[in-house]
């Protein structure tokens, strides 16, 4: 199928090697989508996953490709081995941050509770030579809080600012990459400026934590364990490199599947390692039981922003959210009514087909939503292509169902109730409205000026 900008050149997907695992799966199986004809029928026949096209020559430079392939197990072990040498001046402090959507994969795969999985994964990583293992939930707290505030501000400016709404979520690097490389500023100007949890975690580790440990940020090698490969691309963004510290916020991203490969190479299982409590960013504290945010398969931006906006803008306390599935289960909407009028209309759009449909509606002026939680992977972050895949690259649906059950069983904690976050806003970030908040927790997105040939891709 052809995207509206693309008419000539066939998509030239690279064949990924064994280190990065093939992701060429049918993103939209007939079991998940409606077969009915509609105005987007041509687009809806897509049989390519967004993460596939991110690896093609038309979207990734040779330099980017080289740097992405450096983010693998070999780079991780290069730093581990460097620390075993006598020249202590070259030693690095290894810190690993675990994404909440990765832990259910380890729990389901090894038949553990999610808290057992976190502690055993921590024990395994420390047995390799890692110094600190963190949970990135606190970074998602910051990201959600900043996204909530930005949405309310955009809503209040909607009549004065053309591109204030709809606001699109910014946590998915696959979606961001596509928006910047293929779409126009009509779309990128509407993307929330809050950094993703991964990159906020980078700021926390190399900013807050480094300062409190009296460490130079460039002495920390920060690794993130994430559910998808696109997070590797996110870590390479120039705006996520701090020149003052001579250091990127995230040095290396390993997928959940790559961590399992390391275990297999060492003939180990999660059940073979000792449980070790996950570290905290604060002094010598250890993390307690895992918590999550609202949202069934992601960090729950839609639910948190919806409830916050209902309260702040309309004085309404929303306890439960009802999703309404539209064309398929990966495109759902949530609405708020007051005095018989729909005052908020939110949507969750997962998977490339729904992203394409959404953008086409926006360009036609037929898009009625105020906020959209956009994720490149059908089914959301738990279905990231760096985990829950069969050997032939297909989604492992049985394992994914177990992961969803594990994830939804984790207790929810509102980001507003995290006392550490509130204290850091005041002590580290100099207040919620400070310049430091903007510099540390936000970024900007804009369309990249590409040649016409780079966009002439037949999907």
C-alpha positions in Angstrom: 0.0 0.0 0.0 1.1 3.6 -0.6 1.2 6.3 2.0 -0.1 9.6 0.7 3.4 11.0 0.2 4.9 7.9 -1.3 4.5 6.9 -4.9 7.8 5.6 -6.4 10.4 3.8 -4.5 9.9 0.4 -3.0 10.6 0.2 0.7 14.2 -1.2 1.1 14.0 -3.0 4.5 17.4 -4.2 5.7 17.7 -7.8 6.7 18.4 -7.6 10.4 21.1 -9.9 11.8 20.7 -12.2 14.7 21.9 -9.6 17.2 18.8 -7.4 16.6 16.2 -10.1 15.8 13.9 -9.9 12.9 10.8 -7.7 13.4 9.2 -8.2 10.0 5.9 -9.5 11.4 2.4 -9.0 10.1 1.4 -6.1 12.4 -2.3 -6.5 11.8 -3.5 -10.0 11.8 -7.0 -10.7 10.5 -8.0 -11.7 14.1 -7.5 -8.2 15.4 -8.9 -5.9 12.7 -12.2 -5.3 11.0 -12.3 -6.3 7.3 -15.0 -3.8 6.5 -14.3 -1.3 3.7 -14.0 2.3 4.7 -12.4 5.6 3.6 -9.0 4.4 4.8 -9.2 1.0 3.1 -6.1 1.5 1.1 -4.1 2.5 4.1 -5.6 -0.2 6.3 -4.1 -3.0 4.1 -0.6 -2.3 5.4 1.4 -5.4 6.2 4.5 -3.6 7.6 5.3 -2.7 11.1 6.5 0.8 11.9 9.7 -0.5 13.4 10.5 -2.3 10.2 10.5 0.9 8.1 12.6 2.6 10.7 15.5 0.3 9.7 15.3 1.1 6.0 17.8 3.2 4.1 15.3 5.9 3.5 14.8 6.7 7.2 18.1 5.9 8.9 21.5 7.3 7.9 24.6 5.0 7.7 26.0 6.7 10.8 22.8 6.1 12.8 22.7 2.5 11.6 26.3 2.0 12.8 25.5 3.6 16.2 22.4 1.5 16.7 24.2 -1.7 16.1 26.8 -0.7 18.7 24.0 -0.8 21.3 24.1 -4.5 21.9 25.4 -7.1 24.3 29.0 -6.7 23.0 29.1 -3.0 24.0 27.7 -3.9 27.4 30.4 -6.5 28.0 33.0 -4.2 26.6 32.4 -1.8 29.5 32.1 -4.7 32.0 35.4 -6.0 30.9 37.0 -2.6 31.0 36.1 -2.4 34.7 38.1 -5.7 35.3 41.3 -4.1 34.1 43.8 -2.4 36.4 43.6 1.1 35.0 40.9 2.5 37.4 40.9 5.9 35.6 39.0 4.2 32.8 36.5 2.4 35.0 32.8 3.1 34.6 29.9 3.0 37.1 27.3 0.7 35.5 23.7 1.6 36.1 20.8 -0.3 34.5 17.3 1.0 34.4 14.4 -1.4 34.0 11.2 -0.4 32.1 8.0 -1.6 33.8 6.8 -3.1 30.5 9.8 -5.4 30.4 9.4 -7.0 33.8 6.1 -8.8 33.0 8.0 -10.5 30.2 10.6 -12.0 32.6 7.8 -12.8 35.1 5.7 -14.7 32.5 8.7 -16.4 30.8 10.1 -17.8 34.0 6.9 -18.3 35.9 7.7 -15.8 38.6 5.8 -13.0 40.3 6.7 -9.5 38.9 8.4 -8.6 42.1 10.4 -11.9 42.1 11.3 -11.2 38.5 12.6 -7.7 39.3 14.8 -8.9 42.2 16.2 -11.9 40.2 16.9 -9.7 37.2 18.7 -7.3 39.6 20.6 -10.2 41.1 21.6 -11.5 37.6 22.8 -8.1 36.4 24.8 -7.5 39.6 26.4 -10.9 39.2 27.8 -9.6 35.8 29.3 -6.6 37.4 26.5 -4.0 37.3 26.7 -1.6 40.2 23.1 -0.2 40.4 19.8 -1.4 39.0 16.9 1.0 39.0 13.1 0.9 38.2 12.1 3.6 35.7 8.6 4.1 37.2 9.7 7.3 38.9 10.7 8.7 35.5 7.3 7.9 34.1 5.8 9.8 37.1 7.6 12.9 35.9 6.7 12.3 32.3 3.0 11.9 33.1 2.9 14.9 35.4 4.5 17.1 32.8 2.2 15.8 30.1 -0.9 16.5 32.2 0.1 20.1 32.8 1.0 20.6 29.1 -2.4 19.3 28.0 -4.3 21.6 30.3 -2.3 24.5 29.0 -2.8 23.6 25.4 -6.5 23.1 26.0 -6.7 26.6 27.5 -4.9 28.1 24.4 -6.9 26.1 21.9 -8.8 29.1 20.5 -5.7 31.3 20.2 -3.2 28.7 18.9 -3.9 26.7 15.8 -1.8 23.7 16.6 -2.5 23.5 20.3 -4.8 20.5 19.9 -5.0 17.7 19.4 -2.0 16.8 21.6 -0.2 13.6 20.7 1.7 11.5 23.3 5.5 11.6 23.0 6.7 8.4 24.8 6.9 6.1 21.8 10.1 6.6 19.8 8.7 4.7 16.8 5.9 7.1 16.4 8.2 10.1 17.0 10.6 8.9 14.4 7.9 8.5 11.8 6.3 11.9 12.6 9.6 13.7 12.3 10.9 11.9 9.2 7.8 11.5 7.2 5.1 13.9 8.4 5.0 17.7 8.5 4.9 20.3 11.3 1.1 20.0 11.1 1.7 16.9 13.2 5.0 17.5 15.0 3.9 20.8 16.5 1.1 18.9 18.3 3.4 16.4 20.0 3.7 16.8 23.7 7.1 18.2 24.6 7.5 16.0 27.8 10.4 13.6 27.4 9.8 9.9 27.5 10.3 8.0 30.7 13.5 6.5 29.3 15.1 9.9 28.7 13.9 11.4 31.9 15.5 8.4 33.6 18.7 9.4 31.8 18.4 12.9 33.3 17.8 11.4 36.8 20.7 9.0 36.6 23.3 11.4 35.1 21.9 14.5 36.8 20.4 13.9 40.2 22.0 10.6 41.0 25.4 11.5 39.7 25.5 14.7 41.8 24.5 12.9 45.0 27.1 10.3 44.4 29.8 12.9 43.6 30.2 11.3 40.2 31.0 12.9 36.9 28.1 12.0 34.5 30.6 10.7 31.9 31.8 8.2 34.4 28.4 6.5 34.4 27.5 4.0 31.8 23.7 4.0 31.7 21.9 1.0 30.2 18.1 0.8 29.8 16.3 -2.5 29.4 13.3 -1.9 27.2 10.6 -3.9 25.3 11.4 -2.5 21.8 14.3 -1.8 19.5 13.1 1.7 18.7 14.3 2.8 22.1 17.9 2.4 20.8 17.1 5.1 18.2 15.6 7.3 20.9 18.8 7.2 22.9 20.8 8.5 19.9 18.9 11.8 19.5 21.2 14.8 19.6 19.0 16.7 22.0 19.5 13.8 24.5 23.3 14.4 24.6 24.5 16.9 27.3 27.5 18.7 26.0 28.2 20.2 29.4 28.5 16.6 30.8 30.1 15.2 27.6 27.6 12.4 28.0 24.4 11.0 26.5 21.5 10.5 28.9 21.4 6.8 27.9 24.5 5.1 26.7 23.0 1.8 25.6 19.6 0.2 25.2 19.1 -3.6 25.5 15.8 -5.3 24.8 14.3 -7.8 27.2 15.1 -10.5 24.6 18.7 -9.5 24.5 19.0 -9.9 28.2 17.6 -13.4 27.9 20.2 -14.1 25.2 22.9 -13.1 27.7 21.4 -15.5 30.2 21.4 -18.3 27.6 25.0 -17.6 26.6 25.9 -18.1 30.3 23.7 -21.1 30.6 21.7 -19.4 33.4 18.0 -19.0 34.1 16.2 -16.4 36.2 15.6 -19.2 38.7 19.3 -19.8 39.1 20.1 -16.4 40.6 19.7 -14.9 44.0 17.1 -12.2 44.6 18.5 -8.7 45.2 16.4 -5.7 46.0 16.3 -3.1 43.3 18.2 0.1 44.1 16.7 3.5 44.7 18.0 6.9 43.4 17.8 8.2 47.0 20.7 7.6 49.4 21.0 3.9 50.4 17.3 3.1 50.2 16.0 0.0 48.3 12.8 -0.1 46.2 9.8 -1.8 47.6 7.2 -3.8 45.6 6.7 -2.7 42.1 3.9 -0.3 41.2 2.6 0.9 37.9 0.4 3.6 36.4 -3.1 3.4 35.0 -3.2 1.8 31.5 -3.4 -1.8 30.5 -0.4 -2.1 28.3 1.6 1.1 28.6 2.4 3.9 31.0 -1.2 5.1 31.0 -0.8 8.6 29.6 -4.4 8.6 28.3 -6.0 7.7 31.6 -3.9 10.0 33.8 -4.2 13.0 31.5 -8.0 12.4 31.0 -8.7 12.2 34.8 -6.4 15.2 35.5 -8.0 17.3 32.7 -11.6 16.4 33.8 -10.7 17.7 37.3 -8.7 20.8 36.4 -10.9 22.0 33.5 -14.4 20.8 34.5 -14.2 20.1 38.2 -15.2 16.5 37.6 -13.7 13.5 39.5 -13.5 10.5 37.1 -12.9 7.2 38.9 -13.2 4.7 36.1 -12.7 5.1 32.4 -14.7 3.3 29.8 -13.0 2.6 26.5 -15.1 2.3 23.3 -13.5 0.3 20.5 -14.0 1.8 17.0 -12.6 0.2 13.8 -10.5 -2.3 15.7 -9.4 -3.0 19.3 -6.2 -1.0 18.8 -8.2 2.3 18.1 -10.4 3.2 21.1 -11.9 6.4 22.4 -12.8 7.8 25.8 -15.2 10.7 26.2 -16.3 13.0 29.0 -19.8 14.6 29.0 -21.0 17.5 31.0 -24.5 18.9 30.8 -25.2 16.8 27.7 -22.2 18.0 25.8 -19.0 16.1 25.0 -16.2 18.2 26.5 -13.3 15.8 26.2 -12.6 13.3 23.5 -9.5 11.2 23.9 -8.2 8.2 21.8 -5.7 5.4 22.0 -4.1 4.6 18.5 -1.8 1.6 18.5 -0.1 0.2 15.4 1.0 1.7 12.1 -2.3 1.3 10.4 -4.1 3.3 13.0 -1.4 6.0 13.0 -1.8 6.4 9.2 -5.5 6.6 9.5 -5.3 9.1 12.3 -2.9 11.4 10.3 -5.0 11.2 7.2 -8.1 12.3 9.2 -6.1 15.2 10.7 -5.0 16.4 7.3 -8.6 16.3 6.1 -9.8 18.3 9.0 -11.9 15.4 10.3 -10.1 14.8 13.5 -12.2 15.5 16.6 -9.9 14.3 19.4 -8.2 16.5 22.0 -5.5 14.0 23.0 -4.2 10.7 21.4 -2.0 8.2 23.1 0.0 7.0 20.1 2.1 3.8 20.2 3.7 2.1 17.2 3.3 -1.4 18.4 -0.2 -3.0 18.0 -1.3 -4.0 21.5 0.9 -1.4 23.1 4.3 -1.5 24.9 4.0 -5.0 26.2 3.9 -6.2 22.6 7.3 -4.5 21.9 9.2 -6.4 19.3 12.2 -6.9 21.6 10.2 -9.4 23.7 7.4 -11.9 23.5 8.4 -13.1 20.0 8.5 -16.6 18.7 11.7 -17.9 17.0 10.2 -17.1 13.6 9.5 -13.5 14.6 5.8 -13.8 15.2 4.1 -12.5 18.4 4.0 -15.1 21.1 0.3 -14.6 21.9 0.1 -17.1 24.8 3.1 -15.4 26.5 1.7 -12.0 25.8 -1.6 -12.9 27.4 0.3 -14.0 30.5 2.3 -10.7 30.5 -1.0 -8.7 30.3 -2.3 -10.7 33.3 0.9 -10.0 35.3 0.9 -6.4 34.4 -2.7 -5.6 35.3 -2.2 -7.3 38.7 0.5 -4.7 39.7 -1.0 -2.1 42.0 -1.5 1.4 40.6 0.2 4.4 42.2 -0.8 7.9 41.1 2.3 10.0 40.2 0.9 12.9 42.3 1.3 10.8 45.4 5.0 10.1 45.0 6.7 12.2 47.7 10.1 11.7 46.2 8.9 13.3 43.0 7.4 16.3 44.8 10.6 16.8 46.8 12.7 16.6 43.7 10.6 19.3 42.0 11.5 21.6 44.8 15.1 20.6 45.7 16.5 19.5 42.4 14.4 21.2 39.7 13.9 24.5 41.5 10.1 24.4 41.4 7.5 23.1 39.0 7.6 26.2 36.7 11.3 26.7 36.6 13.6 26.9 33.6 15.3 23.8 34.9 12.1 21.8 34.5 11.9 22.8 30.9 15.6 22.0 30.2 15.5 18.7 32.1 12.1 17.2 31.5 11.2 18.6 28.1 12.4 18.6 24.5 11.2 19.7 21.1 10.0 17.8 18.0 10.0 19.1 14.4 9.7 17.7 10.9 13.0 16.9 9.2 13.4 18.4 5.7 14.1 15.4 3.5 14.5 15.2 -0.2 11.5 14.2 -2.2 13.1 10.8 -3.1 13.5 9.9 0.6 9.8 10.1 1.0 8.8 8.2 -2.2 8.5 4.9 -0.5 5.9 2.4 -1.4 4.5 0.7 1.7 
